Amino acid sequence: MTLSLDGSDAVLRLDRTDAGELTDSENGGLRFSAANVELGRTVEERSGPDNDNWMTRSETLFRGVVLRCKDICAPDIDIALNEQFHERKGADLTDPAVFRRHFAARTADGQPADEMVTPQLRALVRRLEEFANNGKVGGLILRGGELTLALNTGYVFANVPNAIDMRDIDGIRKWFAASLTGMAGLLDILRKSPALTDTVSQA
């Protein structure tokens, strides 16, 4: 897939997709599916003193977990948050102006939805990023009672990181168990968040 950025000389190609096995499961009555996903892109951009040369570089755009939960939010909620890829180390995502810089909010038909971003929703995004150990929320969709979350993080679900020595059976067992515990913690954060049921308290 190729994407040209309006108003720039950069061309983005999303040319590397690595998705692990999709796992369907249930936790405390909540049905969910999750997969470990990695997306990469090639960036071609002008370089040189006169911008008359082209430079090509590859980078990882997303590495983390994509999670989908059914019947977890109010069915009338319709909002999608997409990360804007600005550096946000130390950014206070509970501040409405800061949040708008880092996330674009839209409805299913593409209409801006900043007014639908409640304080509870901003707090949920911040909590998810705390869970991800300085990771980032790449995207969050609440629509039709379902939630889809793309969490950019080093956390690996129902698997072990590539750095683990496959000969270390005890280490593999511990990592795998920890990944399941981590998913239970993530689902618990979502279940307890008023952002998924409260459609009244606006920013």
Contact map, one row per residue, 1 for C-alpha under 8 A:
11100000000011100000000000000000000000000000000000000000000000000000000000000000000000000000000000000000000000000000000000000000000000000000000000000000000000000000000000000000000000000000000000000000000
11110000001111000000000000000000000000000000000000000000000000000000000000000000000000000000000000000000000000000000000000000000000000000000000000000000000000000000000000000000000000000000000000000000000
11111000001111000000000000000000000000000000000000000000000000000000000000000000000000000000000000000000000000000000000000000000000000000000000000000000000000000000000000000000000000000000000000000000000
01111100011100000000000000000000000000000000000000000000000000000000000000000000000000000000000000000000000000000000000000000000000000000000000000000000000000000000000000000000000000000000000000000000000
00111111111100000000000000000000000000000000000000000000000000000000000000000000000000000000000000000000000000000000000000000000000000000000000000000000000000000000000000000000000000000000000000000000000
00011111000000000000000000000000000000000000000000000000000000000000000000000000000000000000000000000000000000000000000000000000000000000000000000000000000000000000000000000000000000000000000000000000000
00001111100000000000000000000000000000000000000000000000000000000000000000000000000000000000000000000000000000000000000000000000000000000000000000000000000000000000000000000000000000000000000000000000000
00001111110000000000000000000000000000000000000000000000000000000000000000000000000000000000000000000000000000000000000000000000000000000000000000000000000000000000000000000000000000000000000000000000000
00001011111000000000000000000000000000000000110000000000000000000000000000000000000000000000000000000000000000000000000000000000000000000000000000000000000000000000000000000000000000000000000000000000000
00011001111100000000000000000000000000000011110000000000000000000000000000000000000000000000000000000000000000000000000000000000000000000000000000000000000000000000000000000000000000000000000000000000000
01111000111110000000000000000000000000000011100000000000000000000000000000000000000000000000000000000000000000000000000000000000000000000000000000000000000000000000000000000000000000000000000000000000000
01111000011111000000000000000000000000001111000000000000000000000000000000000000000000000000000000000000000000000000000000000000000000000000000000000000000000000000000000000000000000000000000000000000000
11100000001111100000000000000000000000001110000000000000000000000000000000000000000000000000000000000000000000000000000000000000000000000000000000000000000000000000000000000000000000000000000000000000000
11100000000111111000000000000000000000111100000000000000000000000000000000000000000000000000000000000000000000000000000000000000000000000000000000000000000000000000000000000000000000000000000000000000000
10000000000011111000000000000000000000111100000000000000000000000000000000000000000000000000000000000000000000000000000000000000000000000000000000000000000000000000000000000000000000000000000000000000000
00000000000001111100000000000000000001111000000000000000000000000000000000000000000000000000000000000000000000000000000000000000000000000000000000000000000000000000000000000000000000000000000000000000000
00000000000001111110000000000000000011110000000000000000000000000000000000000000000000000000000000000000000000000000000000000000000000000000000000000000000000000000000000000000000000000000000000000000000
00000000000000011111000000000000000011100000000000000000000000000000000000000000000000000000000000000000000000000000000000000000000000000000000000000000000000000000000000000000000000000000000000000000000
00000000000000001111100000000000001111000000000000000000000000000000000000000000000000000000000000000000000000000000000000000000000000000000000000000000000000000000000000000000000000000000000000000000000
00000000000000000111110000000000001110000000000000000000000000000000000000000000000000000000000000000000000000000000000000000000000000000000000000000000000000000000000000000000000000000000000000000000000
00000000000000000011111000000000001100000000000000000000000000000000000000000000000000000000000000000000000000000000000000000000000000000000000000000000000000000000000000000000000000000000000000000000000
00000000000000000001111100000000111100000000000000000000000000000000000000000000000000000000000000000000000000000000000000000000000000000000000000000000000000000000000000000000000000000000000000000000000
00000000000000000000111110000000111000000000000000000000000000000000000000000000000000000000000000000000000000000000000000000000000000000000000000000000000000000000000000000000000000000000000000000000000
00000000000000000000011111000011110000000000000000000000000000000000000000000000000000000000000000000000000000000000000000000000000000000000000000000000000000000000000000000000000000000000000000000000000
00000000000000000000001111100011100000000000000000000000000000000000000000000000000000000000000000000000000000000000000000000000000000000000000000000000000000000000000000000000000000000000000000000000000
00000000000000000000000111111111000000000000000000000000000000000000000000000000000000000000000000000000000000000000000000000000000000000000000000000000000000000000000000000000000000000000000000000000000
00000000000000000000000011111111000000000000000000000000000000000000000000000000000000000000000000000000000000000000000000000000000000000000000000000000000000000000000000000000000000010010000000000000000
00000000000000000000000001111100000000000000000000000000000000000000000000000000000000000000000000000000000000000000000000000000000000000000000000000000000000000000000000000000000000000000000000000000000
00000000000000000000000001111110000000000000000000000000000000000000000000000000000000000000000000000000000000000000000000000000000000000000000000000000000000000000000000000000000000000000000000000000000
00000000000000000000000001111111000000000000000000000000000000000000111100000000000000000000000000000000000000000000000000000000000000000000000000000000000000000000000000000000000000000000000000000000000
00000000000000000000000111101111100000000000000000000000000000000000111000000000000000000000000000000000000000000000000000000000000000000000000000000000000000000000000000000000000000000000000000000000000
00000000000000000000000111100111110000000000000000000000000000000011110000000000000000000000000000000000000000000000000000000000000000000000000000000000000000000000000000000000000000000000000000000000000
00000000000000000000011110000011111000000000000000000000000000000011100000000000000000000000000000000000000000000000000000000000000000000000000000000000000000000000000000000000000000000000000000000000000
00000000000000000000011100000001111100000000000000000000000000001111000000000000000000000000000000000000000000000000000000000000000000000000000000000000000010000000000000000000000000000000000000000000000
00000000000000000011111000000000111110000000000000000000000000001110000000000000000000000000000000000000000000000000000000000000000000000000000000000000000010000000000000000000000000000000000000000000000
00000000000000000011110000000000011111000000000000000000000000111100000000000000000000000000000000000000000000000000000000000000000000000000000000000000000110000000000000000000000000000000000000000000000
00000000000000001111000000000000001111100000000000000000000001111100000000000000000000000000000000000000000000000000000000000000000000000000000000000000000000000000000000000000000000000000000000000000000
00000000000000011110000000000000000111110000000000000000000111110000000000000000000000000000000000000000000000000000000000000000000000000000000000000000000000000000000000000000000000000000000000000000000
00000000000001111100000000000000000011111000000000000000000111100000000000000000000000000000000000000000000000000000000000000000000000000000000000000000000000000000000000000000000000000000000000000000000
00000000000001111000000000000000000001111100000000000000011111000000000000000000000000000000000000000000000000000000000000000000000000000000000000000000000000000000000000000000000000000000000000000000000
00000000000111110000000000000000000000111110000000000000011110000000000000000000000000000000000000000000000000000000000000000000000000000000000000000000000000000000000000000000000000000000000000000000000
00000000000111100000000000000000000000011111000000000001111000000000000000000000000000000000000000000000000000000000000000000000000000000000000000000000000000000000000000000000000000000000000000000000000
00000000011110000000000000000000000000001111100000000001111000000000000000000000000000000000000000000000000000000000000000000000000000000000000000000000000000000000000000000000000000000000000000000000000
00000000011100000000000000000000000000000111110000000111100000000000000000000000000000000000000000000000000000000000000000000000000000000000000000000000000000000000000000000000000000000000000000000000000
00000000111000000000000000000000000000000011111000000111000000000000000000000000000000000000000000000000000000000000000000000000000000000000000000000000000000000000000000000000000000000000000000000000000
00000000110000000000000000000000000000000001111100111110000000000000000000000000000000000000000000000000000000000000000000000000000000000000000000000000000000000000000000000000000000000000000000000000000
00000000000000000000000000000000000000000000111111111110000000000000000000000000000000000000000000000000000000000000000000000000000000000000000000000000000000000000000000000000000000000000000000000000000
00000000000000000000000000000000000000000000011111111000000000000000000000000000000000000000000000000000000000000000000000000000000000000000000000000000000000000000000000000000000000000000000000000000000
00000000000000000000000000000000000000000000001111110000000000000000000000000000000000000000000000000000000000000000000000000000000000000000000000000000000000000000000000000000000000000000000000000000000
00000000000000000000000000000000000000000000001111111000000000000000000000000000000000000000000000000000000000000000000000000000000000000000000000000000000000000000000000000000000000000000000000000000000
00000000000000000000000000000000000000000000011111111100000000000000000000000000000000000000000000000000000000000000000000000000000000000000000000000000000000000000000000000000000000000000000000000000000
00000000000000000000000000000000000000000000011111111100000000000000000000000000000000000000000000000000000000000000000000000000000000000000000000000000000000000000000000000000000000000000000000000000000
00000000000000000000000000000000000000000000011101111110000000000000000000000000000000000000000000000000000000000000000000000000000000000000000000000000000000000000000000000000000000000000000000000000000
00000000000000000000000000000000000000000001111000111111000000000000000000000000000000000000000000000000000000000000000000000000000000000000000000000000000000000000000000000000000000000000000000000000000
00000000000000000000000000000000000000000001111000001111100000000000000000000000000000000000000000000000000000000000000000000000000000000000000000000000000000000000000000000000000000000000000000000000000
00000000000000000000000000000000000000000111100000000111110000000000000000000000000000000000000000000000000000000000000000000000000000000000000000000000000000000000000000000000000000000000000000000000000
00000000000000000000000000000000000000000111000000000011111000000000000000000000000000000000000000000000000000000000000000000000000000000000000000000000000000000000000000000000000000000000000000000000000
00000000000000000000000000000000000000011110000000000001111100000000000000000000000000000000000000000000000000000000000000000000000000000000000000000000000000000000000000000000000000000000000000000000000
00000000000000000000000000000000000000011110000000000000111110000000000000000000000000000000000000000000000000000000000000000000000000000000000000000000000000000000000000000000000000000000000000000000000
00000000000000000000000000000000000001111000000000000000011111100000000000000000000000000000000000000000000000000000000000000000000000000000000000000000000000000000000000000000000000000000000000000000000
00000000000000000000000000000000000001111000000000000000001111100000000000000000000000000000000000000000000000000000000000000000000000000000000000000000000000000000000000000000000000000000000000000000000
00000000000000000000000000000000000011110000000000000000000111110000000000000000000000000000000000000000000000000000000000000000000000000100000000000001000000000000000000000000000000000000000000000000000
00000000000000000000000000000000000111100000000000000000000111111000000000000000000000000000000000000000000000000000000000000000000000000000000000000001110000000000000000000000000000000000000000000000000
00000000000000000000000000000000000111000000000000000000000001111100000000000000000000000000000000000000000000000000000000000000000000000000000000000111111100000000000000000000000000000000000000000000000
00000000000000000000000000000000011110000000000000000000000000111110000000000000000000000000000000000000000000000000000000000000000000000000000000001111101110000000000000000000000000000000000000000000000
00000000000000000000000000000000011110000000000000000000000000011111000000000000000000000000000000000000000000000000000000000000000000000000000000011110000000000000000000000000000000000000000000000000000
00000000000000000000000000000001111000000000000000000000000000001111100000000000000000000000000000000000000000000000000000000000000000000000000000111100000000000000000000000000000000000000000000000000000
00000000000000000000000000000001110000000000000000000000000000000111110000000000000000000000000000000000000000000000000000000000000000000000000001111000000000000000000000000000000000000000000000000000000
00000000000000000000000000000111100000000000000000000000000000000011111100000000000000000000000000000000000000000000000000000000000000000000000001110000000000000000000000000000000000000000000000000000000
00000000000000000000000000000111000000000000000000000000000000000001111100000000000000000000000000000000000000000000000000000000000000000000000011100000000000000000000000000000000000000000000000000000000
00000000000000000000000000000110000000000000000000000000000000000000111111000000000000000000000000000000000000000000000000000000000000000000000011000000000000000000000000000000000000000000000000000000000
00000000000000000000000000000100000000000000000000000000000000000000111111000000000000000000000000000000000000000000000000000000000000000000000011100000000000000000000000000000000000000000001000010000000
00000000000000000000000000000000000000000000000000000000000000000000001111101000000000000000000000000000000000000000000000000000000000000000011111100000000000000000000000000000000000000000000000011000000
00000000000000000000000000000000000000000000000000000000000000000000001111111000000000000000000000000000000000000000000000000000000000000000000110000000000000000000000000000000000000000000000000011110000
00000000000000000000000000000000000000000000000000000000000000000000000011111000000000000000000000000000000000000000000000000000000000000000001111000000000000000000000000000000000000000000000000000000000
00000000000000000000000000000000000000000000000000000000000000000000000001111100000000000000000000000000000000000000000000000000000000000000001110000000000000000000000000000000000000000000000000000000000
00000000000000000000000000000000000000000000000000000000000000000000000011111110000000000000000000000000000000000000000000000000000000000000011110000000000000000000000000000000000000000000000000000010000
00000000000000000000000000000000000000000000000000000000000000000000000000011111000000000000000000000000001100000000000000000000000000000000111100000000000000000000000000000000000000000000000000000000000
00000000000000000000000000000000000000000000000000000000000000000000000000001111100000000000000000000000111100001001000000000000000000000000111000000000000000000000000000000000000000000000000000000000000
00000000000000000000000000000000000000000000000000000000000000000000000000000111110000000000000000000001111100000000000000000000000000000011110000000000000000000000000000000000000000000000000000000000000
00000000000000000000000000000000000000000000000000000000000000000000000000000011111000000000000000000011110000000000000000000000000000000011100000000000000000000000000000000000000000000000000000000000000
00000000000000000000000000000000000000000000000000000000000000000000000000000001111100000000000000000011100000000000000000000000000000000111000000000000000000000000000000000000000000000000000000000000000
00000000000000000000000000000000000000000000000000000000000000000000000000000000111110000000000000000111000000000000000000000000000000001110000000000000000000000000000000000000000000000000000000000000000
00000000000000000000000000000000000000000000000000000000000000000000000000000000011111000000000000001111000000000000000000000000000000000000000000000000000000000000000000000000000000000000000000000000000
00000000000000000000000000000000000000000000000000000000000000000000000000000000001111100000000000000100000000000000000000000000000000000000000000000000000000000000000000000000000000000000000000000000000
00000000000000000000000000000000000000000000000000000000000000000000000000000000000111110000000000001100000000000000000000000000000000000000000000000000000000000000000000000000000000000000000000000000000
00000000000000000000000000000000000000000000000000000000000000000000000000000000000011111000000000000000000000000000000000000000000000000000000000000000000000000000000000000000000000000000000000000000000
00000000000000000000000000000000000000000000000000000000000000000000000000000000000001111110000000000100000000000000000000000000000000000000000000000000000000000000000000000000000000000000000000000000000
00000000000000000000000000000000000000000000000000000000000000000000000000000000000000111110000000000000000000000000000000000000000000000000000000000000000000000000000000000000000000000000000000000000000
00000000000000000000000000000000000000000000000000000000000000000000000000000000000000011111000000000000000000000000000000000000000000000000000000000000000000000000000000000000000000000000000000000000000
00000000000000000000000000000000000000000000000000000000000000000000000000000000000000011111100001000000000000000000000000000000000000000000000000000000000000000000000000000000000000000000000000000000000
00000000000000000000000000000000000000000000000000000000000000000000000000000000000000000111111001100000000000000000000000000000000000000000000000000000000000000000000000000000000000000000000000000000000
00000000000000000000000000000000000000000000000000000000000000000000000000000000000000000011111101100000000000000000000001101100000000000000000000000000000000000000000000000000000000000000000000000000000
00000000000000000000000000000000000000000000000000000000000000000000000000000000000000000001111101100000000000000000001001100100000000000000000000000000000000000000000000000000000000000000000000000000000
00000000000000000000000000000000000000000000000000000000000000000000000000000000000000000001111111100000000000000000000000000000000000000000000000000000000000000000000000000000000000000000000000000000000
00000000000000000000000000000000000000000000000000000000000000000000000000000000000000000000111111110000000000000000000000000000000000000000000000000000000000000000000000000000000000000000000000000000001
00000000000000000000000000000000000000000000000000000000000000000000000000000000000000000000001111111000000000000000000000000000000000000000000000000000000000000000000000000000000000000000000000000000000
00000000000000000000000000000000000000000000000000000000000000000000000000000000000000000011111111111100000000000000000000000000000000000000000000000000000000000000000000000000000000000000000000000000000
00000000000000000000000000000000000000000000000000000000000000000000000000000000000000000001111111111110000000000000000001000000000000000000000000000000000000000000000000000000000000000000000000000000000
00000000000000000000000000000000000000000000000000000000000000000000000000000000000000000000000111111111100000000100000000000000000000000000000000000000000000000000000000000000000000000000000000000000000
00000000000000000000000000000000000000000000000000000000000000000000000000000000000101000000000011111111000000000000000000000000000000000000000000000000000000000000000000000000000000000000000000000000000
00000000000000000000000000000000000000000000000000000000000000000000000000000000001111010000000001111111000000000000000000000000000000000000000000000000000000000000000000000000000000000000000000000000000
00000000000000000000000000000000000000000000000000000000000000000000000000000000111100000000000000111111100000000000000000000000000000000000000000000000000000000000000000000000000000000000000000000000000
00000000000000000000000000000000000000000000000000000000000000000000000000000001111100000000000000011111110000010100000000000000000000000000000000000000000000000000000000000000000000000000000000000000000
00000000000000000000000000000000000000000000000000000000000000000000000000000011110000000000000000010011111000011100100000000000000000000000000000000000000000000000000000000000000000000000000000000000000
00000000000000000000000000000000000000000000000000000000000000000000000000000011100000000000000000000001111111111100000000000000000000000000000000000000000000000000000000000000000000000000000000000000000
00000000000000000000000000000000000000000000000000000000000000000000000000000111000000000000000000000000111111111000000000000000000000000000000000000000000000000000000000000000000000000000000000000000000
00000000000000000000000000000000000000000000000000000000000000000000000000000111000000000000000000000000011111100000000000000000000000000000000000000000000000000000000000000000000000000000000000000000000
00000000000000000000000000000000000000000000000000000000000000000000000000000000000000000000000000000000011111100000000000000000000000000000000000000000000000000000000000000000000000000000000000000000000
00000000000000000000000000000000000000000000000000000000000000000000000000000000000000000000000000000000011111110000000000000000000000000000000000000000000000000000000000000000000000000000000000000000000
00000000000000000000000000000000000000000000000000000000000000000000000000000000000000000000000000000000011111111000000000000000000000000000000000000000000000000000000000000000000000000000000000000000000
00000000000000000000000000000000000000000000000000000000000000000000000000000000000000000000000000000001111001111100000000000000000000000000000000000000000000000000000000000000000000000000000000000000000
00000000000000000000000000000000000000000000000000000000000000000000000000000010000000000000000000000000111000111111100000000000000000000000000000000000000000000000000000000000000000000000000000000000000
00000000000000000000000000000000000000000000000000000000000000000000000000000000000000000000000000010001110000011111100000000000000000000000000000000000000000000000000000000000000000000000000000000000000
00000000000000000000000000000000000000000000000000000000000000000000000000000000000000000000000000000000000000001111110000000000000000000000000000000000000000000000000000000000000000000000000000000000011
00000000000000000000000000000000000000000000000000000000000000000000000000000010000000000000000000000000000000001111110000000000000000000000000000000000000000000000000000000000000000000000000000000000011
00000000000000000000000000000000000000000000000000000000000000000000000000000000000000000000000000000000100000001111111011000000000000000000000000000000000000000000000000000000000000000000000000000000011
00000000000000000000000000000000000000000000000000000000000000000000000000000000000000000000000000000000000000000011111111000000000000000000000000000000000000000000000000000000000000000000000000100010111
00000000000000000000000000000000000000000000000000000000000000000000000000000000000000000000010000000000000000000000111111100000000000000000000000000000000000000000000000000000000000000000000000000000111
00000000000000000000000000000000000000000000000000000000000000000000000000000000000000000000000000000000000000000000011111110000000000000000000000000000000000000000000000000000000000000000000011100100100
00000000000000000000000000000000000000000000000000000000000000000000000000000000000000000000000000000000000000000000111111111000000000000000000000000000000000000000000000000000000000000000000000110000000
00000000000000000000000000000000000000000000000000000000000000000000000000000000000000000000110000100000000000000000111111111100000000000000000000000000000000000000000000000000000000000000000000000000000
00000000000000000000000000000000000000000000000000000000000000000000000000000000000000000000110000000000000000000000001111111110000000000000000000000000000000000000000000000000000000000000000000000000000
00000000000000000000000000000000000000000000000000000000000000000000000000000000000000000000000000000000000000000000000111111111000000000000000000000000000000000000000000000000000000000000010010100000000
00000000000000000000000000000000000000000000000000000000000000000000000000000000000000000000100000000000000000000000000011111111100000001000000000000000000000000000000000000000000000000000000000000000000
00000000000000000000000000000000000000000000000000000000000000000000000000000000000000000000110000000000000000000000000001111111110000000000000000000000000000000000000000000000000000000000000000000000000
00000000000000000000000000000000000000000000000000000000000000000000000000000000000000000000000000000000000000000000000000111111111000000000000000000000000000000000000000000000000000000000100000000000000
00000000000000000000000000000000000000000000000000000000000000000000000000000000000000000000000000000000000000000000000000011111111100011000000000000000000000000000000000000000000000000100100000000000000
00000000000000000000000000000000000000000000000000000000000000000000000000000000000000000000000000000000000000000000000000001111111111111000000000000010000000000000000000000000000000000000000000000000000
00000000000000000000000000000000000000000000000000000000000000000000000000000000000000000000000000000000000000000000000000000111111111100000000000000000000000000000000000000000000000000000000000000000000
00000000000000000000000000000000000000000000000000000000000000000000000000000000000000000000000000000000000000000000000000000011111111000000000000000000000000000000000000000000000000000100000000000000000
00000000000000000000000000000000000000000000000000000000000000000000000000000000000000000000000000000000000000000000000000000001111111110000000000000011111000000000000000000000000000000000000000000000000
00000000000000000000000000000000000000000000000000000000000000000000000000000000000000000000000000000000000000000000000000000000111111100000000000000000100000000000000000000000000000000000000000000000000
00000000000000000000000000000000000000000000000000000000000000000000000000000000000000000000000000000000000000000000000000000000111111110000000000000000100000000000000000000000000000000000000000000000000
00000000000000000000000000000000000000000000000000000000000000000000000000000000000000000000000000000000000000000000000000000000110111111000000000000011110000000000000000000000000000000000000000000000000
00000000000000000000000000000000000000000000000000000000000000000000000000000000000000000000000000000000000000000000000000000001100101111100000000000011100000000000000000000000000000000000000000000000000
00000000000000000000000000000000000000000000000000000000000000000000000000000000001000000000000000000000000000000000000000001001100000111111000000001111000000000000000000000000000000000000000000000000000
00000000000000000000000000000000000000000000000000000000000001000000000000000000011000000000000000000000000000000000000000000000000000011111000000001111000000000000000000000000000000000000000000000000000
00000000000000000000000000000000000000000000000000000000000000000000000000000001111000000000000000000000000000000000000000000000000000001111100000011110000000000000000000000000000000000000000000000000000
00000000000000000000000000000000000000000000000000000000000000000000000000000001110000000000000000000000000000000000000000000000000000001111110000111100000000000000000000000000000000000000000000000000000
00000000000000000000000000000000000000000000000000000000000000000000000000000111100000000000000000000000000000000000000000000000000000000011111001111000000000000000000000000000000000000000000000000000000
00000000000000000000000000000000000000000000000000000000000000000000000010001111000000000000000000000000000000000000000000000000000000000001111111110000000000000000000000000000000000000000000000010000000
00000000000000000000000000000000000000000000000000000000000000000000000010111110000000000000000000000000000000000000000000000000000000000000111111100000000000000000000000000000000000000000000000000000000
00000000000000000000000000000000000000000000000000000000000000000000000011111100000000000000000000000000000000000000000000000000000000000000011111000000000000000000000000000000000000000000000000000000000
00000000000000000000000000000000000000000000000000000000000000000000011111111000000000000000000000000000000000000000000000000000000000000000011111100000000000000000000000000000000000000000000000000000000
00000000000000000000000000000000000000000000000000000000000000000001111110100000000000000000000000000000000000000000000000000000000000000000111111110000000000000000000000000000000000000000000000000000000
00000000000000000000000000000000000000000000000000000000000000000011110110000000000000000000000000000000000000000000000000000000000000000001111011111000000000000000000000000000000000000000000000000000000
00000000000000000000000000000000000000000000000000000000000000000111100000000000000000000000000000000000000000000000000000000000000000000011110001111100000000000000000000000000000000000000000000000000000
00000000000000000000000000000000000000000000000000000000000000001111000000000000000000000000000000000000000000000000000000000000000000001111100000111110000000000000000000000000000000000000000000000000000
00000000000000000000000000000000000000000000000000000000000000011110000000000000000000000000000000000000000000000000000000000000000000001111000000011111000000000000000000000000000000000000000000000000000
00000000000000000000000000000000000000000000000000000000000000011100000000000000000000000000000000000000000000000000000000000000100100111110000000001111100000000000000000000000000000000000000000000000000
00000000000000000000000000000000000000000000000000000000000001111000000000000000000000000000000000000000000000000000000000000000000100111100000000000111110000000000000000000000000000000000000000000000000
00000000000000000000000000000000000000000000000000000000000000111000000000000000000000000000000000000000000000000000000000000000000111110000000000000011111000000000000000000000000000000000000000000000000
00000000000000000000000000000000000000000000000000000000000000110000000000000000000000000000000000000000000000000000000000000000000100100000000000000001111100000000000000000000000000000000000000000000000
00000000000000000000000000000000000000000000000000000000000000011000000000000000000000000000000000000000000000000000000000000000000100000000000000000000111110000000000000000000001000000000000000000000000
00000000000000000000000000000000000100000000000000000000000000011000000000000000000000000000000000000000000000000000000000000000000000000000000000000000011111111000000000000000001000000000000000000000000
00000000000000000000000000000000011100000000000000000000000000001000000000000000000000000000000000000000000000000000000000000000000000000000000000000000001111110000000000000001001101100000000000000000000
00000000000000000000000000000000000000000000000000000000000000000000000000000000000000000000000000000000000000000000000000000000000000000000000000000000000111110000000000000001101100000000000000000000000
00000000000000000000000000000000000000000000000000000000000000000000000000000000000000000000000000000000000000000000000000000000000000000000000000000000000111111000000000000011001000000000000000000000000
00000000000000000000000000000000000000000000000000000000000000000000000000000000000000000000000000000000000000000000000000000000000000000000000000000000000111111101000000010011001000000000000000000000000
00000000000000000000000000000000000000000000000000000000000000000000000000000000000000000000000000000000000000000000000000000000000000000000000000000000000100111111000000000000000000000000000000000000000
00000000000000000000000000000000000000000000000000000000000000000000000000000000000000000000000000000000000000000000000000000000000000000000000000000000000000011111000000000000000000000000000000000000000
00000000000000000000000000000000000000000000000000000000000000000000000000000000000000000000000000000000000000000000000000000000000000000000000000000000000000001111100000000000000000000000000000000000000
00000000000000000000000000000000000000000000000000000000000000000000000000000000000000000000000000000000000000000000000000000000000000000000000000000000000000011111110100110000000000000000000000000000000
00000000000000000000000000000000000000000000000000000000000000000000000000000000000000000000000000000000000000000000000000000000000000000000000000000000000000000011111100010000000000000000000000000000000
00000000000000000000000000000000000000000000000000000000000000000000000000000000000000000000000000000000000000000000000000000000000000000000000000000000000000000001111110010000000000000000000000000000000
00000000000000000000000000000000000000000000000000000000000000000000000000000000000000000000000000000000000000000000000000000000000000000000000000000000000000000000111110000000000000000000000000000000000
00000000000000000000000000000000000000000000000000000000000000000000000000000000000000000000000000000000000000000000000000000000000000000000000000000000000000000001111111110000000000000000000000000000000
00000000000000000000000000000000000000000000000000000000000000000000000000000000000000000000000000000000000000000000000000000000000000000000000000000000000000000000011111111000000000000000000000000000000
00000000000000000000000000000000000000000000000000000000000000000000000000000000000000000000000000000000000000000000000000000000000000000000000000000000000000000000000111111100000000000000000000000000000
00000000000000000000000000000000000000000000000000000000000000000000000000000000000000000000000000000000000000000000000000000000000000000000000000000000000000000001000111111110000000000000000000000000000
00000000000000000000000000000000000000000000000000000000000000000000000000000000000000000000000000000000000000000000000000000000000000000000000000000000000000010001110111111111000000000000000000000000000
00000000000000000000000000000000000000000000000000000000000000000000000000000000000000000000000000000000000000000000000000000000000000000000000000000000000000000000000011111111100000000000000000000000000
00000000000000000000000000000000000000000000000000000000000000000000000000000000000000000000000000000000000000000000000000000000000000000000000000000000000000000000000001111111110000000000000000000000000
00000000000000000000000000000000000000000000000000000000000000000000000000000000000000000000000000000000000000000000000000000000000000000000000000000000000000110000000000111111111000000000000000000000000
00000000000000000000000000000000000000000000000000000000000000000000000000000000000000000000000000000000000000000000000000000000000000000000000000000000000011110000000000011111111100000000000000000000000
00000000000000000000000000000000000000000000000000000000000000000000000000000000000000000000000000000000000000000000000000000000000000000000000000000000000001000000000000001111111110000000000000000000000
00000000000000000000000000000000000000000000000000000000000000000000000000000000000000000000000000000000000000000000000000000000000000000000000000000000000000000000000000000111111111000000000000000000000
00000000000000000000000000000000000000000000000000000000000000000000000000000000000000000000000000000000000000000000000000000000000000000000000000000000001111110000000000000011111111100000000000000000000
00000000000000000000000000000000000000000000000000000000000000000000000000000000000000000000000000000000000000000000000000000000000000000000000000000000000011000000000000000001111111110000000000000000000
00000000000000000000000000000000000000000000000000000000000000000000000000000000000000000000000000000000000000000000000000000000000000000000000000000000000000000000000000000000111111111000000000000000000
00000000000000000000000000000000000000000000000000000000000000000000000000000000000000000000000000000000000000000000000000000000000000000000000000000000000010000000000000000000011111111100000000000000000
00000000000000000000000000000000000000000000000000000000000000000000000000000000000000000000000000000000000000000000000000000000000000000000000000000000000010000000000000000000001111111110000000000000000
00000000000000000000000000100000000000000000000000000000000000000000000000000000000000000000000000000000000000000000000000000000000000000000000000000000000000000000000000000000000111111111000000000000000
00000000000000000000000000000000000000000000000000000000000000000000000000000000000000000000000000000000000000000000000000000000000000000000000000000000000000000000000000000000000011111111100000000000000
00000000000000000000000000000000000000000000000000000000000000000000000000000000000000000000000000000000000000000000000000000001001000000000000000000000000000000000000000000000000001111111110000000000000
00000000000000000000000000100000000000000000000000000000000000000000000000000000000000000000000000000000000000000000000000000000000000000000000000000000000000000000000000000000000000111111111000000000000
00000000000000000000000000000000000000000000000000000000000000000000000000000000000000000000000000000000000000000000000000000000000000000000000000000000000000000000000000000000000000011111111100000000000
00000000000000000000000000000000000000000000000000000000000000000000000000000000000000000000000000000000000000000000000000000011000000000000000000000000000000000000000000000000000000001111111110000000000
00000000000000000000000000000000000000000000000000000000000000000000000000000000000000000000000000000000000000000000000000010000000000000000000000000000000000000000000000000000000000000111111110010000000
00000000000000000000000000000000000000000000000000000000000000000000000100000000000000000000000000000000000000000000000000000000000000000000000000000000000000000000000000000000000000000011111110010000000
00000000000000000000000000000000000000000000000000000000000000000000000000000000000000000000000000000000000000000000000000000000000000000000000000000000000000000000000000000000000000000001111111000000000
00000000000000000000000000000000000000000000000000000000000000000000000000000000000000000000000000000000000000000000000100010000000000000000000000000000000000000000000000000000000000000000111111111000000
00000000000000000000000000000000000000000000000000000000000000000000000000000000000000000000000000000000000000000000000100000000000000000000000000000000000000000000000000000000000000000000000111111100000
00000000000000000000000000000000000000000000000000000000000000000000000000000000000000000000000000000000000000000000010110010000000000000000000000000000000000000000000000000000000000000000000011111110000
00000000000000000000000000000000000000000000000000000000000000000000000111000000000000000000000000000000000000000000000010000000000000000000010000000000000000000000000000000000000000000000011011111110000
00000000000000000000000000000000000000000000000000000000000000000000000011000000000000000000000000000000000000000000000000000000000000000000000000000000000000000000000000000000000000000000000011111110000
00000000000000000000000000000000000000000000000000000000000000000000000001000000000000000000000000000000000000000000000100000000000000000000000000000000000000000000000000000000000000000000000001111111100
00000000000000000000000000000000000000000000000000000000000000000000000001001000000000000000000000000000000000000000010000000000000000000000000000000000000000000000000000000000000000000000000000111111110
00000000000000000000000000000000000000000000000000000000000000000000000000000000000000000000000000000000000000000000000000000000000000000000000000000000000000000000000000000000000000000000000000000111110
00000000000000000000000000000000000000000000000000000000000000000000000000000000000000000000000000000000000000000000011100000000000000000000000000000000000000000000000000000000000000000000000000000111111
00000000000000000000000000000000000000000000000000000000000000000000000000000000000000000000000000000000000000000011111000000000000000000000000000000000000000000000000000000000000000000000000000000011111
00000000000000000000000000000000000000000000000000000000000000000000000000000000000000000000000100000000000000000011111000000000000000000000000000000000000000000000000000000000000000000000000000000000111
